[in-house]
Amino acid sequence: MKKKNFILKCVGILFILFSFLYNHYILLRLVFLLLGIGLFFFFSHFSNKKKILYSLVCIVCSFFMDSLLVKYLNRIPIYSYEIKSSEEFSTYNSFFYRMYDCNGQLIYDALYKKNYMCTLDLPEKNVNSLLAQIVNNFSEFHNKFIHVEGKISGISGSESISMQTFETSENSINGQVNFSDTITLKIINNGKLEKTENLKIYDTVHIIGRIDKIRKNGQNKEIVMEDAKIISQNNFHNYDIKAIESKTCDSELKLLSKANDYTYYSNCLNSIYVTYDEENRYELGYVLTDQRMTFDMLIKDLEKEENEVGELYKQDTFHLIKCKNSNTVIIGNKKLNLDTKYCENFNIEPNESSETSNLESE
């Protein structure tokens, strides 16, 4: 009998050692650990009360030992459950911490305080198709990290940002779309969400975050996303500028914008558009005022001529003059040149409230 008990206690020790040495996530590790502790103490010479007490103490000690190994040796935890968000990304969730598994790279997160920590990207899902899928099958998405792409529909100070399904039209400008408030994705900003200071309504963003819960607001639904990270926003560095010439042309200058100490006017042009991608087309005056376009960006890679009056920059659809006696910029059709006398009239800046300036070229 003693020999049998000794063998079973040794088996229990082997089960415990296996649980700690095997560094892959399987539920069998936890089963073997608890079974090993049970075998070791059940076949010991202690009384039944002490067997139960010592077993419980050993389980608690094993949890803290497991936690230390996780934190300091980057081991995959035994006391955890895995939530697999993609083939390459998982989280191991324990009582007081979680581990991000970024395709084999383990990142420790004490008390669930860190947002998405991986540099690893996740499969991209468009907000227009994703929100309905989450509502219809919430259990499939619950607590998983999702990469969602869409437009900002609302900003609540520093507390949260929102995204909704939307429709675009061929003639939409300045990023504007028509939002539907039937389902809203609310991304909570817990003080760790970066890159939010320059966000504006209608901006396109890519966000990775954890789907936490669904709330009802009357007939509408709100999906709450936590632990989010903005991985990219509108790319305002790649753009195409196109001017559309007016059918009629006179000497009148139309005020476009005042920004960054520059005053911009247009002449003989019906409109000037800045296109970033298929869904993001803006009026030039809008992005200049919004400071997403600067003078240096406007003249980037353009052919340049100059004289004592100003600098002329040539583009395929427009010409631009920067006056030397003031920070005045005039954008006109391809007939605009340095022979015009506009700059001579800008020794004194015009009144900021005036919408147009009837300045006759000499």
Secondary structure, DSSP 8 states (H G I E B T S, - for coil): -HHHHHHHHHHHHHHHHHHHH--S--HHHHHHHHHHHHHHHHTSSS-HHHHHHHHHHHHHHHHHHHHHHHHHH----SS-EEEESSSSEEEEE-SSEEEEEETTEEEEEETT------S----EEEHHHHHHHHHHTHHHHTT-EEEEEEEEEEEETTTEEEEEEEE--TT--TT--EEEEEEEEEEE--S---S-TT--TT-EEEEEEEEEEEEEETTEEEEEEEEEEEEEE--TTS-EEEEEE-SS--SEEEEEEEETTEEEEEESEEEEEEEEETTEEEEHHHHHHTTSS-HHHHTTT-EEEE-SSEEEEE-SS-EEEEESSSSEEEEE-TT--TTS-GGGG-SS---TT-SEEE----
